[in-house]
Amino acid sequence: MTKTRLSQRQLAAALQVSQPMVSRLAKKGMPTDSVEAAVAWRDQNLDPSLRKEIRQPDRADSVPAPRNWRERRDQVAVEKAVHGLAIERGEYVSREVVKATWSALVLNFRSRMLHLPRKLASELASASTPTECETIVEDAVHEALHELAGDGLPGEGRNA
């Protein structure tokens, strides 16, 4: 009986490893005639902690792949409707709002950090030891970070 060998590329894709890895494992004795035989050999001969597990797609909650363009069109229409409903419910935030908020956070953080030297100059000048200087700077940084810990924005919109 002759065994039909899979190509290393086919076996690598099925095992979700690289083609050179299939070559190395085949030299160590891994059968290449079927995916099942290769998986069984790997189970017996490879340390499980060093092995990459074969990931099976989770089909329990996923939508089956469309069989033709009509099914794909219908699937896209459903996805658009679900997305539109999520927007109406307020489950998504627009890109512009995210960018504006992020910019405000970064600007506020930058200004707080740039203000520290001016705020600490007199205290640091009167400090007598490096440890005292370190404590002064550390306390000021923690204070600034604590003030930014709410929503990070100055004014009435703070959550802290």
DSSP file (Angstrom, degrees, kcal/mol; ACC not computed):
  #  RESIDUE AA STRUCTURE BP1 BP2  ACC     N-H-->O    O-->H-N    N-H-->O    O-->H-N    TCO  KAPPA ALPHA  PHI   PSI    X-CA   Y-CA   Z-CA
    1    1 A M              0   0    0      0, 0.0     2,-0.4     0, 0.0     0, 0.0   0.000 360.0 360.0 360.0 131.0    0.0    0.0    0.0
    2    2 A T        -     0   0    0      2,-0.0     2,-0.4     1,-0.0     0, 0.0  -0.756 360.0-135.9 -98.1 141.2    1.4    3.4   -1.0
    3    3 A K        -     0   0    0     -2,-0.4     2,-0.7    31,-0.0    31,-0.1  -0.790  11.4-135.9 -95.1 135.0    1.0    6.4    1.2
    4    4 A T        -     0   0    0     -2,-0.4     2,-0.3    29,-0.2    -2,-0.0  -0.818  24.0-145.5 -90.2 118.8    0.1    9.7   -0.5
    5    5 A R        -     0   0    0     -2,-0.7    28,-0.2     1,-0.0     2,-0.2  -0.633   4.9-134.1 -85.4 137.3    2.3   12.4    1.1
    6    6 A L        -     0   0    0     26,-2.6     2,-0.1    -2,-0.3    28,-0.1  -0.563  33.0-102.3 -78.3 153.2    1.0   15.8    1.6
    7    7 A S     >  -     0   0    0     -2,-0.2     4,-2.6     1,-0.1     5,-0.2  -0.427  28.2-116.1 -71.0 156.0    3.2   18.6    0.5
    8    8 A Q  H  > S+     0   0    0      1,-0.2     4,-2.7     2,-0.2     5,-0.2   0.863 117.6  54.8 -61.6 -33.8    5.1   20.3    3.3
    9    9 A R  H  > S+     0   0    0      2,-0.2     4,-2.2     1,-0.2    -1,-0.2   0.927 109.3  46.0 -65.0 -44.5    3.2   23.5    2.5
   10   10 A Q  H  > S+     0   0    0      2,-0.2     4,-2.2     1,-0.2    -2,-0.2   0.920 115.4  46.5 -63.8 -43.8   -0.2   21.8    2.8
   11   11 A L  H  X S+     0   0    0     -4,-2.6     4,-2.4     2,-0.2    -2,-0.2   0.890 110.8  52.6 -67.1 -39.2    0.8   20.1    6.1
   12   12 A A  H  X>S+     0   0    0     -4,-2.7     5,-2.0    -5,-0.2     4,-1.1   0.915 110.4  48.1 -61.8 -43.3    2.3   23.4    7.5
   13   13 A A  H  <5S+     0   0    0     -4,-2.2    -2,-0.2     1,-0.2    -1,-0.2   0.909 113.0  47.9 -64.0 -41.6   -1.0   25.2    6.7
   14   14 A A  H  <5S+     0   0    0     -4,-2.2    -2,-0.2     1,-0.2    -1,-0.2   0.873 118.2  40.0 -67.7 -37.4   -3.1   22.4    8.3
   15   15 A L  H  <5S-     0   0    0     -4,-2.4    -1,-0.2    -5,-0.2    -2,-0.2   0.545 106.9-127.2 -87.7  -8.1   -0.8   22.3   11.5
   16   16 A Q  T  <5S+     0   0    0     -4,-1.1     2,-0.3     1,-0.2    -3,-0.2   0.915  70.6 113.7  58.3  47.5   -0.5   26.1   11.5
   17   17 A V  S   <S-     0   0    0     -5,-2.0    -1,-0.2    -6,-0.1    -2,-0.1  -0.806  72.7 -83.1-131.5 175.3    3.3   26.0   11.7
   18   18 A S     >  -     0   0    0     -2,-0.3     4,-1.7     1,-0.1     5,-0.1  -0.400  34.3-116.4 -80.5 160.4    6.0   27.1    9.2
   19   19 A Q  H  > S+     0   0    0      1,-0.2     4,-2.1     2,-0.2     5,-0.1   0.900 116.0  53.8 -63.7 -42.1    7.1   25.0    6.3
   20   20 A P  H  > S+     0   0    0      0, 0.0     4,-2.4     0, 0.0    -1,-0.2   0.867 105.6  54.9 -61.1 -32.9   10.7   24.7    7.8
   21   21 A M  H  > S+     0   0    0      2,-0.2     4,-2.6     1,-0.2    -2,-0.2   0.904 106.4  50.6 -65.4 -39.8    9.2   23.4   11.1
   22   22 A V  H  X S+     0   0    0     -4,-1.7     4,-2.6     1,-0.2    -1,-0.2   0.914 109.9  51.1 -61.6 -42.0    7.4   20.7    9.1
   23   23 A S  H  X S+     0   0    0     -4,-2.1     4,-1.9     2,-0.2    -2,-0.2   0.923 111.2  47.0 -61.2 -45.7   10.7   19.7    7.5
   24   24 A R  H  X S+     0   0    0     -4,-2.4     4,-1.1     1,-0.2    -2,-0.2   0.914 114.1  47.4 -63.2 -42.8   12.4   19.5   10.9
   25   25 A L  H  <>S+     0   0    0     -4,-2.6     5,-2.5     1,-0.2     4,-0.4   0.873 108.7  54.4 -68.1 -35.9    9.6   17.5   12.4
   26   26 A A  H ><5S+     0   0    0     -4,-2.6     3,-1.2     1,-0.2    -1,-0.2   0.886 105.8  53.1 -64.0 -37.7    9.6   15.1    9.4
   27   27 A K  H 3<5S+     0   0    0     -4,-1.9    -1,-0.2     1,-0.3    -2,-0.2   0.794 106.1  54.3 -65.9 -27.3   13.3   14.5    9.9
   28   28 A K  T 3<5S-     0   0    0     -4,-1.1    -1,-0.3    -3,-0.2    -2,-0.2   0.506 134.3 -88.9 -84.0  -4.6   12.5   13.6   13.5
   29   29 A G  T < 5S+     0   0    0     -3,-1.2    -3,-0.2    -4,-0.4    -2,-0.1   0.501  71.7 153.0 115.2   4.6   10.0   11.0   12.3
   30   30 A M      < -     0   0    0     -5,-2.5    -1,-0.3    -8,-0.1     8,-0.1  -0.508  47.4-119.2 -68.5 128.7    6.7   12.9   12.0
   31   31 A P        -     0   0    0      0, 0.0    10,-0.1     0, 0.0    -1,-0.1  -0.403  23.5-168.8 -67.7 145.4    4.5   11.2    9.4
   32   32 A T        +     0   0    0      1,-0.1   -26,-2.6    -2,-0.1     3,-0.1   0.204  64.4  91.4-118.7  13.2    3.5   13.4    6.4
   33   33 A D  S    S+     0   0    0    -28,-0.2     2,-0.3     1,-0.2   -29,-0.2   0.746  98.1   7.6 -83.6 -22.7    0.9   11.2    4.8
   34   34 A S     >  -     0   0    0      1,-0.1     4,-1.9   -28,-0.1    -1,-0.2  -0.994  62.8-125.3-154.8 156.0   -2.0   12.7    6.7
   35   35 A V  H  > S+     0   0    0     -2,-0.3     4,-2.7     2,-0.2     5,-0.2   0.898 112.1  55.1 -66.5 -40.5   -2.8   15.6    9.0
   36   36 A E  H  > S+     0   0    0      1,-0.2     4,-2.5     2,-0.2    -1,-0.2   0.909 108.5  47.5 -60.9 -43.5   -4.3   13.2   11.6
   37   37 A A  H  > S+     0   0    0      2,-0.2     4,-2.4     1,-0.2    -1,-0.2   0.897 112.5  49.6 -65.4 -40.0   -1.2   11.1   11.7
   38   38 A A  H  X S+     0   0    0     -4,-1.9     4,-2.5     2,-0.2    -2,-0.2   0.909 111.5  48.6 -65.3 -41.8    1.0   14.2   12.1
   39   39 A V  H  X S+     0   0    0     -4,-2.7     4,-2.4     2,-0.2    -2,-0.2   0.923 111.7  49.5 -64.0 -43.8   -1.2   15.5   14.9
   40   40 A A  H  X S+     0   0    0     -4,-2.5     4,-1.7     1,-0.2    -2,-0.2   0.908 111.6  48.9 -61.9 -42.0   -1.1   12.1   16.7
   41   41 A W  H  X S+     0   0    0     -4,-2.4     4,-2.5     1,-0.2     5,-0.3   0.915 111.0  50.1 -63.9 -42.7    2.7   12.0   16.3
   42   42 A R  H  X S+     0   0    0     -4,-2.5     4,-2.1     1,-0.2    -2,-0.2   0.893 107.7  54.3 -62.7 -39.6    3.0   15.6   17.7
   43   43 A D  H  < S+     0   0    0     -4,-2.4    -1,-0.2     1,-0.2    -2,-0.2   0.887 116.5  37.9 -60.7 -38.7    0.8   14.6   20.6
   44   44 A Q  H  < S+     0   0    0     -4,-1.7    -2,-0.2    -5,-0.2    -1,-0.2   0.816 126.8  31.3 -81.8 -32.4    3.1   11.7   21.5
   45   45 A N  H  < S+     0   0    0     -4,-2.5     2,-0.4    -5,-0.2    -3,-0.2   0.598 100.4  75.3-111.4 -12.9    6.5   13.3   20.8
   46   46 A L  S  < S-     0   0    0     -4,-2.1     5,-0.1    -5,-0.3     3,-0.0  -0.829  81.2-111.4-108.2 143.5    6.4   17.0   21.4
   47   47 A D    >>  -     0   0    0     -2,-0.4     3,-1.7     1,-0.2     4,-0.6  -0.549  26.4-139.8 -65.7 121.4    6.5   18.7   24.8
   48   48 A P  G >4 S+     0   0    0      0, 0.0     3,-0.7     0, 0.0    -1,-0.2   0.806  99.6  58.8 -58.2 -30.6    3.0   20.3   25.1
   49   49 A S  G 34 S+     0   0    0      1,-0.2    -2,-0.1     3,-0.0    -3,-0.0   0.722 109.8  43.6 -72.6 -18.6    4.4   23.5   26.6
   50   50 A L  G <4 S+     0   0    0     -3,-1.7     2,-0.3     2,-0.1    -1,-0.2   0.435  98.0  97.5-101.2  -2.1    6.6   24.1   23.5
   51   51 A R    <<  -     0   0    0     -3,-0.7     2,-0.6    -4,-0.6    -9,-0.0  -0.645  70.0-132.0 -94.6 143.3    3.9   23.2   21.0
   52   52 A K        -     0   0    0     -2,-0.3     2,-0.1   -37,-0.1    -2,-0.1  -0.826  29.8-131.4 -88.5 123.4    1.6   25.6   19.1
   53   53 A E        -     0   0    0     -2,-0.6     2,-0.6     1,-0.1   -38,-0.0  -0.462  20.8-110.4 -73.7 146.9   -1.9   24.3   19.4
   54   54 A I        -     0   0    0     -2,-0.1     2,-0.5     1,-0.0   -38,-0.1  -0.690  34.3-137.3 -78.3 119.3   -4.0   24.1   16.2
   55   55 A R        -     0   0    0     -2,-0.6    -1,-0.0   -40,-0.1   -39,-0.0  -0.677  13.3-157.5 -84.9 123.1   -6.6   26.7   16.5
   56   56 A Q        -     0   0    0     -2,-0.5     2,-0.1     1,-0.0    -1,-0.0  -0.839  28.3-109.5 -95.6 134.1  -10.1   25.7   15.4
   57   57 A P        -     0   0    0      0, 0.0     2,-1.1     0, 0.0     3,-0.0  -0.396  29.2-119.8 -63.3 138.2  -12.3   28.6   14.4
   58   58 A D        +     0   0    0      1,-0.2     3,-0.3    -2,-0.1     4,-0.2  -0.690  40.0 169.8 -81.3 103.1  -15.1   29.1   16.9
   59   59 A R        +     0   0    0     -2,-1.1    -1,-0.2     1,-0.2     0, 0.0   0.440  52.1  91.4 -95.8  -1.0  -18.2   28.5   14.8
   60   60 A A  S    S+     0   0    0      1,-0.2    -1,-0.2    -3,-0.0    -2,-0.0   0.896 105.6  16.7 -64.2 -39.5  -20.7   28.5   17.6
   61   61 A D  S    S+     0   0    0     -3,-0.3    -1,-0.2     2,-0.1     2,-0.2   0.355 106.6  98.8-115.9   6.4  -21.5   32.2   17.5
   62   62 A S  S    S-     0   0    0     -4,-0.2     3,-0.0     1,-0.0    -3,-0.0  -0.578  74.7-111.8 -95.9 159.3  -20.1   33.1   14.1
   63   63 A V        -     0   0    0     -2,-0.2    -2,-0.1     1,-0.1    -1,-0.0  -0.701  38.3-109.3 -86.4 135.1  -22.0   33.6   10.8
   64   64 A P        -     0   0    0      0, 0.0    -1,-0.1     0, 0.0     3,-0.1  -0.290  42.4 -93.1 -63.2 150.5  -21.4   30.9    8.2
   65   65 A A        -     0   0    0      1,-0.1     2,-0.0     2,-0.1     7,-0.0  -0.355  47.2-103.8 -63.7 140.1  -19.4   32.1    5.1
   66   66 A P        -     0   0    0      0, 0.0    -1,-0.1     0, 0.0     3,-0.1  -0.368  20.7-151.4 -67.0 145.3  -21.7   33.2    2.3
   67   67 A R  S    S+     0   0    0      1,-0.1     2,-0.3    -3,-0.1    -2,-0.1   0.702  74.0   5.6 -89.8 -21.5  -22.0   30.7   -0.6
   68   68 A N  S  > S-     0   0    0      1,-0.0     4,-2.1     0, 0.0     5,-0.2  -0.904  86.2 -87.3-152.0 178.8  -22.6   33.3   -3.3
   69   69 A W  H  > S+     0   0    0     -2,-0.3     4,-2.6     1,-0.2     5,-0.2   0.815 120.8  56.7 -66.0 -30.7  -22.8   37.1   -3.9
   70   70 A R  H  > S+     0   0    0      2,-0.2     4,-2.6     1,-0.2    -1,-0.2   0.930 108.4  46.2 -66.5 -44.6  -26.4   37.3   -2.9
   71   71 A E  H  > S+     0   0    0      2,-0.2     4,-2.5     1,-0.2    -2,-0.2   0.896 113.0  50.8 -64.0 -38.4  -25.8   35.8    0.5
   72   72 A R  H  X S+     0   0    0     -4,-2.1     4,-2.5     2,-0.2    -2,-0.2   0.917 110.0  49.8 -63.9 -43.0  -22.8   38.1    0.9
   73   73 A R  H  X S+     0   0    0     -4,-2.6     4,-2.2     1,-0.2    -2,-0.2   0.923 112.8  46.8 -60.7 -44.8  -24.9   41.2   -0.1
   74   74 A D  H  X S+     0   0    0     -4,-2.6     4,-2.2     2,-0.2    -2,-0.2   0.890 111.1  51.9 -64.3 -39.6  -27.5   40.1    2.5
   75   75 A Q  H  X S+     0   0    0     -4,-2.5     4,-2.5     1,-0.2    -2,-0.2   0.907 109.7  49.1 -63.3 -42.4  -24.9   39.5    5.1
   76   76 A V  H  X S+     0   0    0     -4,-2.5     4,-2.5     2,-0.2    -1,-0.2   0.898 109.4  52.7 -63.8 -40.7  -23.4   43.0    4.5
   77   77 A A  H  X S+     0   0    0     -4,-2.2     4,-2.1     2,-0.2    -1,-0.2   0.902 110.2  47.9 -62.3 -41.0  -26.9   44.6    4.8
   78   78 A V  H  X S+     0   0    0     -4,-2.2     4,-2.6     2,-0.2    -2,-0.2   0.924 111.3  50.5 -64.7 -44.6  -27.5   42.8    8.1
   79   79 A E  H  X S+     0   0    0     -4,-2.5     4,-2.4     1,-0.2    -2,-0.2   0.896 110.6  49.6 -61.4 -40.2  -24.0   44.0    9.4
   80   80 A K  H  X S+     0   0    0     -4,-2.5     4,-2.6     2,-0.2    -1,-0.2   0.899 111.2  49.3 -64.8 -40.2  -24.9   47.6    8.4
   81   81 A A  H  X S+     0   0    0     -4,-2.1     4,-2.3     2,-0.2    -2,-0.2   0.915 111.9  47.8 -65.7 -42.4  -28.2   47.4   10.1
   82   82 A V  H  X S+     0   0    0     -4,-2.6     4,-2.2     2,-0.2    -2,-0.2   0.911 113.2  48.8 -64.0 -42.0  -26.6   46.1   13.3
   83   83 A H  H  X S+     0   0    0     -4,-2.4     4,-2.0    -5,-0.2    -2,-0.2   0.916 110.8  50.1 -63.9 -43.9  -24.0   48.8   13.2
   84   84 A G  H  X S+     0   0    0     -4,-2.6     4,-2.2     1,-0.2    -2,-0.2   0.896 110.5  50.0 -61.5 -41.0  -26.6   51.5   12.6
   85   85 A L  H  X S+     0   0    0     -4,-2.3     4,-2.0     1,-0.2    -1,-0.2   0.897 108.8  52.0 -64.6 -40.7  -28.6   50.2   15.6
   86   86 A A  H  <>S+     0   0    0     -4,-2.2     5,-2.7     1,-0.2     6,-0.5   0.876 109.4  50.3 -63.7 -37.2  -25.5   50.2   17.8
   87   87 A I  H ><5S+     0   0    0     -4,-2.0     3,-1.1     1,-0.2    -2,-0.2   0.920 109.1  51.1 -65.9 -43.5  -24.8   53.8   16.8
   88   88 A E  H 3<5S+     0   0    0     -4,-2.2    -2,-0.2     1,-0.3    -1,-0.2   0.861 108.3  52.4 -61.7 -35.6  -28.4   54.8   17.6
   89   89 A R  T 3<5S-     0   0    0     -4,-2.0    -1,-0.3    -5,-0.1    -2,-0.2   0.578 116.8-115.5 -76.7  -9.0  -28.0   53.2   21.0
   90   90 A G  T < 5S+     0   0    0     -3,-1.1    -3,-0.2    -4,-0.4    -2,-0.1   0.732  76.3 131.3  81.3  23.0  -24.8   55.2   21.7
   91   91 A E      < +     0   0    0     -5,-2.7     2,-0.3    -6,-0.2    -4,-0.2   0.605  63.5  55.9 -83.1 -12.1  -22.6   52.1   21.8
   92   92 A Y        -     0   0    0     -6,-0.5     2,-0.4    -5,-0.2    -2,-0.0  -0.899  69.9-148.2-120.7 150.8  -20.1   53.7   19.4
   93   93 A V        -     0   0    0     -2,-0.3    -6,-0.0     2,-0.0    -2,-0.0  -0.948  29.0-110.7-116.4 137.8  -18.2   56.9   19.6
   94   94 A S     >  -     0   0    0     -2,-0.4     4,-2.0     1,-0.1     3,-0.2  -0.272  22.2-119.0 -67.4 154.1  -17.3   58.8   16.4
   95   95 A R  H  > S+     0   0    0      1,-0.2     4,-2.8     2,-0.2     5,-0.2   0.866 113.6  56.4 -58.2 -39.6  -13.7   59.1   15.3
   96   96 A E  H  > S+     0   0    0      1,-0.2     4,-2.5     2,-0.2    -1,-0.2   0.896 106.6  48.6 -63.5 -41.1  -13.8   62.8   15.6
   97   97 A V  H  > S+     0   0    0      2,-0.2     4,-2.5     1,-0.2     5,-0.2   0.911 112.6  48.5 -65.5 -42.0  -14.9   62.7   19.3
   98   98 A V  H  X S+     0   0    0     -4,-2.0     4,-2.8     2,-0.2     5,-0.2   0.936 113.1  47.3 -63.1 -46.3  -12.1   60.2   20.1
   99   99 A K  H  X S+     0   0    0     -4,-2.8     4,-2.5     1,-0.2    -2,-0.2   0.914 113.4  47.8 -62.3 -43.0   -9.5   62.3   18.4
  100  100 A A  H  X S+     0   0    0     -4,-2.5     4,-2.2     2,-0.2    -1,-0.2   0.913 114.4  46.1 -65.2 -42.9  -10.6   65.5   20.1
  101  101 A T  H  X S+     0   0    0     -4,-2.5     4,-2.5     2,-0.2    -2,-0.2   0.929 113.7  48.4 -65.4 -45.4  -10.7   63.9   23.5
  102  102 A W  H  X S+     0   0    0     -4,-2.8     4,-2.7    -5,-0.2     5,-0.2   0.914 111.1  50.9 -62.2 -43.0   -7.3   62.2   23.0
  103  103 A S  H  X S+     0   0    0     -4,-2.5     4,-2.6    -5,-0.2    -1,-0.2   0.912 110.7  48.8 -61.2 -42.4   -5.8   65.5   21.9
  104  104 A A  H  X S+     0   0    0     -4,-2.2     4,-2.5     2,-0.2    -2,-0.2   0.905 111.6  49.6 -64.5 -41.4   -7.2   67.3   24.9
  105  105 A L  H  X S+     0   0    0     -4,-2.5     4,-2.5     2,-0.2    -2,-0.2   0.934 113.4  45.3 -62.2 -46.8   -5.8   64.6   27.2
  106  106 A V  H  X S+     0   0    0     -4,-2.7     4,-2.7     2,-0.2    -2,-0.2   0.914 113.7  49.5 -64.9 -43.0   -2.4   64.7   25.7
  107  107 A L  H  X S+     0   0    0     -4,-2.6     4,-2.5    -5,-0.2    -1,-0.2   0.915 112.4  47.5 -62.7 -43.5   -2.3   68.5   25.7
  108  108 A N  H  X S+     0   0    0     -4,-2.5     4,-2.3     2,-0.2    -2,-0.2   0.918 113.1  48.3 -64.3 -43.9   -3.4   68.7   29.3
  109  109 A F  H  X S+     0   0    0     -4,-2.5     4,-2.4     2,-0.2     5,-0.2   0.927 111.9  50.3 -61.2 -45.1   -0.8   66.1   30.3
  110  110 A R  H  X S+     0   0    0     -4,-2.7     4,-2.6     1,-0.2     5,-0.2   0.927 111.1  47.6 -59.6 -47.0    1.9   67.9   28.4
  111  111 A S  H  X S+     0   0    0     -4,-2.5     4,-1.4     1,-0.2    -1,-0.2   0.887 111.3  51.4 -65.5 -37.6    1.1   71.3   30.0
  112  112 A R  H  X S+     0   0    0     -4,-2.3     4,-0.7     2,-0.2    -1,-0.2   0.921 113.5  44.4 -63.2 -43.8    1.0   69.7   33.5
  113  113 A M  H >< S+     0   0    0     -4,-2.4     3,-0.7     1,-0.2    -2,-0.2   0.889 112.5  50.7 -70.3 -38.6    4.4   68.1   33.0
  114  114 A L  H 3< S+     0   0    0     -4,-2.6     4,-0.5     1,-0.2    -1,-0.2   0.762 106.5  57.1 -70.0 -23.4    6.0   71.2   31.5
  115  115 A H  H 3X S+     0   0    0     -4,-1.4     4,-2.1    -5,-0.2    -1,-0.2   0.701  87.0  81.0 -78.3 -20.6    4.7   73.3   34.4
  116  116 A L  H <X S+     0   0    0     -4,-0.7     4,-2.6    -3,-0.7     5,-0.2   0.897  86.7  52.4 -58.2 -47.1    6.5   71.1   37.0
  117  117 A P  H  > S+     0   0    0      0, 0.0     4,-1.4     0, 0.0    -1,-0.2   0.927 112.8  45.3 -57.7 -44.2   10.1   72.7   36.7
  118  118 A R  H  4 S+     0   0    0     -4,-0.5     4,-0.4     1,-0.2    -2,-0.2   0.891 115.8  47.5 -64.0 -39.3    8.7   76.2   37.2
  119  119 A K  H  < S+     0   0    0     -4,-2.1     4,-0.3     1,-0.2    -1,-0.2   0.851 119.5  38.0 -70.2 -34.8    6.5   75.0   40.1
  120  120 A L  H  X S+     0   0    0     -4,-2.6     4,-2.9    -5,-0.2     5,-0.3   0.541  87.0  96.1 -97.4  -7.7    9.4   73.1   41.8
  121  121 A A  H  X S+     0   0    0     -4,-1.4     4,-2.0     1,-0.2    -1,-0.2   0.895  88.5  42.4 -54.6 -49.0   12.4   75.4   41.2
  122  122 A S  H  > S+     0   0    0     -4,-0.4     4,-1.4     2,-0.2    -1,-0.2   0.903 115.8  49.2 -68.3 -39.9   12.3   77.2   44.5
  123  123 A E  H  > S+     0   0    0     -4,-0.3     4,-0.7     1,-0.2    -2,-0.2   0.920 112.8  47.4 -64.1 -42.4   11.6   74.1   46.5
  124  124 A L  H >< S+     0   0    0     -4,-2.9     3,-0.5     1,-0.2    -1,-0.2   0.853 107.6  56.6 -68.9 -33.5   14.4   72.2   44.8
  125  125 A A  H 3< S+     0   0    0     -4,-2.0    -1,-0.2    -5,-0.3    -2,-0.2   0.839 109.9  45.4 -66.0 -31.6   16.8   75.1   45.3
  126  126 A S  H 3< S+     0   0    0     -4,-1.4    -1,-0.2    -3,-0.2    -2,-0.2   0.565  88.8 108.8 -88.6  -8.1   16.2   75.0   49.1
  127  127 A A    <<  -     0   0    0     -4,-0.7    -3,-0.0    -3,-0.5     6,-0.0  -0.432  53.4-160.7 -69.7 143.0   16.6   71.2   49.3
  128  128 A S        +     0   0    0     -2,-0.1    -1,-0.1     1,-0.1    -4,-0.0   0.668  66.8  38.4-101.3 -18.4   19.7   70.1   51.0
  129  129 A T  S  > S-     0   0    0      1,-0.1     4,-1.9     0, 0.0     5,-0.2  -0.923  75.6-120.5-131.8 156.7   20.1   66.4   49.8
  130  130 A P  H  > S+     0   0    0      0, 0.0     4,-2.6     0, 0.0     5,-0.2   0.859 115.3  56.7 -60.4 -34.6   19.4   64.5   46.6
  131  131 A T  H  > S+     0   0    0      2,-0.2     4,-2.3     1,-0.2     5,-0.1   0.894 105.6  50.2 -64.2 -39.7   16.9   62.3   48.4
  132  132 A E  H  > S+     0   0    0      2,-0.2     4,-2.2     1,-0.2    -1,-0.2   0.901 110.9  49.7 -65.0 -40.6   15.0   65.4   49.4
  133  133 A C  H  X S+     0   0    0     -4,-1.9     4,-2.5     2,-0.2     5,-0.2   0.918 110.0  51.0 -61.7 -44.1   15.0   66.6   45.8
  134  134 A E  H  X S+     0   0    0     -4,-2.6     4,-2.9     1,-0.2    -2,-0.2   0.913 110.0  49.3 -60.9 -43.0   13.8   63.2   44.7
  135  135 A T  H  X S+     0   0    0     -4,-2.3     4,-2.6     2,-0.2    -1,-0.2   0.900 110.5  50.4 -63.8 -41.7   10.9   63.2   47.2
  136  136 A I  H  X S+     0   0    0     -4,-2.2     4,-2.0     2,-0.2    -2,-0.2   0.936 114.9  42.9 -62.1 -47.2    9.9   66.7   46.1
  137  137 A V  H  X S+     0   0    0     -4,-2.5     4,-2.6     2,-0.2     5,-0.2   0.925 114.4  50.5 -65.7 -44.8    9.8   65.8   42.4
  138  138 A E  H  X S+     0   0    0     -4,-2.9     4,-2.6    -5,-0.2     5,-0.2   0.920 110.8  48.8 -60.9 -44.3    8.1   62.4   43.1
  139  139 A D  H  X S+     0   0    0     -4,-2.6     4,-2.3     1,-0.2    -1,-0.2   0.905 112.1  49.0 -62.1 -41.2    5.4   64.1   45.2
  140  140 A A  H  X S+     0   0    0     -4,-2.0     4,-2.4     2,-0.2    -2,-0.2   0.897 111.7  48.4 -66.6 -40.7    4.8   66.7   42.5
  141  141 A V  H  X S+     0   0    0     -4,-2.6     4,-2.7     2,-0.2     5,-0.2   0.927 112.6  48.4 -65.3 -44.4    4.5   64.1   39.7
  142  142 A H  H  X S+     0   0    0     -4,-2.6     4,-2.5    -5,-0.2    -2,-0.2   0.895 111.1  51.1 -63.2 -39.1    2.1   62.0   41.8
  143  143 A E  H  X S+     0   0    0     -4,-2.3     4,-2.1    -5,-0.2    -1,-0.2   0.928 111.7  46.8 -62.4 -44.9    0.0   65.0   42.5
  144  144 A A  H  X S+     0   0    0     -4,-2.4     4,-1.5     1,-0.2    -2,-0.2   0.915 113.7  47.8 -64.0 -43.3   -0.1   65.9   38.8
  145  145 A L  H  X S+     0   0    0     -4,-2.7     4,-0.7     1,-0.2    -1,-0.2   0.873 110.0  52.9 -66.4 -36.4   -1.0   62.3   37.8
  146  146 A H  H >< S+     0   0    0     -4,-2.5     3,-0.7     1,-0.2     4,-0.4   0.903 107.8  50.9 -65.3 -40.0   -3.7   62.2   40.5
  147  147 A E  H 3< S+     0   0    0     -4,-2.1     3,-0.5     1,-0.2     5,-0.3   0.836 113.9  45.1 -65.0 -31.3   -5.3   65.3   39.2
  148  148 A L  H 3< S+     0   0    0     -4,-1.5    -1,-0.2     1,-0.2    -2,-0.2   0.537  90.2  89.2 -86.7  -6.8   -5.3   63.9   35.7
  149  149 A A  S << S+     0   0    0     -3,-0.7    -1,-0.2    -4,-0.7    -2,-0.2   0.725  77.8  64.7 -68.5 -22.3   -6.6   60.5   36.9
  150  150 A G  S    S-     0   0    0     -3,-0.5    -2,-0.1    -4,-0.4     8,-0.1   0.786 135.8 -42.4 -64.3-113.2  -10.3   61.4   36.6
  151  151 A D  S    S-     0   0    0      2,-0.3    -2,-0.1   -46,-0.0    -3,-0.1   0.458  77.3-122.9 -96.0  -1.7  -11.2   62.1   33.0
  152  152 A G  S    S+     0   0    0     -5,-0.3   -44,-0.1     1,-0.2    -3,-0.1   0.457  75.3 114.0  80.1  -0.4   -7.9   64.0   32.5
  153  153 A L        -     0   0    0      4,-0.1    -2,-0.3   -45,-0.1    -1,-0.2  -0.848  66.1-121.7-108.0 140.6   -9.6   67.1   31.3
  154  154 A P  S    S+     0   0    0      0, 0.0     3,-0.4     0, 0.0     2,-0.2  -0.369  71.2  31.0 -73.0 157.4   -9.6   70.4   33.2
  155  155 A G  S >  S-     0   0    0      1,-0.2     3,-0.8     2,-0.1    -2,-0.1  -0.626 112.2 -26.3 103.8-157.0  -12.9   72.0   34.3
  156  156 A E  T 3  S+     0   0    0      1,-0.2    -1,-0.2    -2,-0.2    -3,-0.0   0.626 115.0  76.2 -78.3 -15.4  -16.3   70.7   35.3
  157  157 A G  T 3   +     0   0    0     -3,-0.4    -1,-0.2     2,-0.0    -4,-0.1   0.278  66.0 130.7 -83.0  13.9  -16.2   67.4   33.3
  158  158 A R    <   -     0   0    0     -3,-0.8   -10,-0.0     1,-0.1    -3,-0.0  -0.406  43.0-164.4 -72.6 143.1  -13.9   65.7   35.9
  159  159 A N              0   0    0      1,-0.1    -1,-0.1    -2,-0.1    -3,-0.0   0.525 360.0 360.0 -97.3 -10.0  -14.8   62.3   37.2
  160  160 A A              0   0    0    -13,-0.2    -1,-0.1   -14,-0.0    -2,-0.0   0.484 360.0 360.0 -71.0 360.0  -12.5   62.3   40.2
